[in-house]
Amino acid sequence: MIQRFERNDRRILTFPAVHPCEGISPATLSDSLITLSRNICNFKSKFFATQRRNVRETIRQVEILLIFFEEIRDHLPSNRHSIVLCFAELHTTFQKLKFLLADCTREGAKTWMLMKAHSVASQFRVLVRTVATALDVLPLSSLNVSREIKELVLMVANQAQRAKMELDPEDEDATKRVIVILNQFENKFEPDSCVIKKFLDYLDITTWTQCHKEIKFLEDEINFECSENHEREVPMLSSLVGFLSYCRGILFEDSVYGNTDQSDGTSNLETLTCLNPEDFRCPISLELMTDPVTVSTGQTYDRASIQKWLTSGNLLCPKTGEILQSTELVPNSTLRKLIQQFCFDNGISIAKSRKKNCDISRTILPGSPAAAEAIKFLSQFLANRMYFGSDQQKIKAAYEIRLLAKSNIFNRSVLIEAATIPAFLQMLSTNDPAMQENSISALLKLSKHSNGKKLIMENGGLNSILGVLKNGLKLESKQIAAAIIFYVSSLREYRKSIGETPEVFPALVELIKDGTSCGKKNAIVAIFGLLLSHRNHDRALGAGTVPALVNLLASSDKVELNTDALAVLATLAESTEGSFAVLEASASPVILNQLQNTTSRAGKEYCVSILFSLCLNCGAEVISALVREQHLMSLLYSILTEGTSQAKKRTRSLIKILQRFCETSTSRFVSEVPQEQFIDVR
């Protein structure tokens, strides 16, 4: 058997053909060539947006050779070296031709194949002439085939040798048309829509879905380029993404925004976590930070990335765009400990997780001037649609913004500058579920930008988001609203005002009780974020957070969800009021069960933290009950072996409390326990 590559992940315009092994028989080669030839001929029925002349000529020659292969199959000599040599070379070449034809018909790749038309035509020319070279060594005179077949083979050899395989003039005109359009964008001129439509029609990009697939393909190519540190093509790829995003948002009205999973490529529902790895990534490099430092605007970056930014002459904060009053970089030791714990819990090596030479401009700046201006034109168009369009136009505009805001920081900043946030806040009060879901989802993307958070709060957006959290038309909209509260509360100045809004904590608690798993998780993490302000602890307790979390832990088998619930309980239990609330909710058996059965190292450590707080704050009755737990000590000693340094410290303190209680057997013991100070590393 001859190995064939059928990889779906093969990068476009790469040809991993396999040369037949030495000693293979002519009959085996002949059978494989027949199969390959038939596969190539099957492309005749497919649509080719580009390279039409070269494709027709290539398939015509292979069709003729297929006749030859089928006739000679049963009449091959077994030991003719020249036949094996010819067939082996044809086999390798036909594999490459098959890959090339597949690339010319690859879904979503029409635009890129057009821009690479010169290179693709050259590939056809090289491969067809390789066929001619291989046929030159074929001993036709000694083969037992008809004279007509021999003449056909000679004709193919001569035509293949003379084949020009030049760039199709129509492809060349279309390529020039694209360059003109991109130059117009770069010079801040909006291109004529008729010219754009003519180009799209040429490539048969006639629907929103087709245009979206083109964009997704180009974005994947950008990721390939950056991951392999070959970024020569990134400016052109970025320009095409900007151009086609403009086309998708402005020229195509047949959006599939009603079925977002189909078009988005990912789930719409964002799930948060109390240890969210996305919060540990540098906003510049998008990699886990090894040395997080804070700048004068309060934003945190990895030291290497922000130093590179400053060294290149930039004096603005990359996230906020504010002028840096000082270039001093303050180490963020708390965040560094959080990242170290997260990596320890998940077996992650930070060094291995970092990509090499991740370019700053990829995440903060547009990939090209043309891309920047195209996105600006599109953002203004979408903003106008949201203010003055019909309901269906507003929904489509909101969905387009969702897609754009997923891409990078630059897109978010442009959309925010186009005044989209006030329009979204107005649209949240709609009675249309699709409009509300798309609006709240787009707001979530924009709330990740610091200016987005500020504009949401400055435009009175908290009440609108709270309205969706309480009375959203879909459960998905409610859980997205909870995620926005989490992101907005990440700014210290808003944490207090959000917590002081009477209905916030009750609404989040209701979502913990009645939401989907994702909704419960987002509500828990939103509460966790609000608890970073100690003034919010009493409000969380008053809203019934503890009983809701205890009930969830008693019924849920989802490890990540339970770990986040334990994180919130551990935070609340640090105060005396919180510890008594945990006791009143009969949480001790639930916590002990989690300690014994959870597979999460962080979850076990949160359990220890809760038990330690209960012992400190609630006295001998709790300690006495824990001492009677048969397996508790063995569980605690296992954490001493496997836990983080901070967890080991707290576990040793808990063991000490239990041991001293056993030794003294007096209720006055608790007042004598040294009140050790612990740094919260969650």
Order of alpha helices (4+ residues) and beta strands (2+ residues): alpha-alpha-alpha-alpha-alpha-alpha-alpha-alpha-alpha-alpha-alpha-beta-beta-alpha-beta-alpha-alpha-alpha-alpha-alpha-alpha-alpha-alpha-alpha-alpha-alpha-alpha-alpha-alpha-alpha-alpha-alpha-alpha-alpha-alpha-alpha-alpha-alpha-alpha
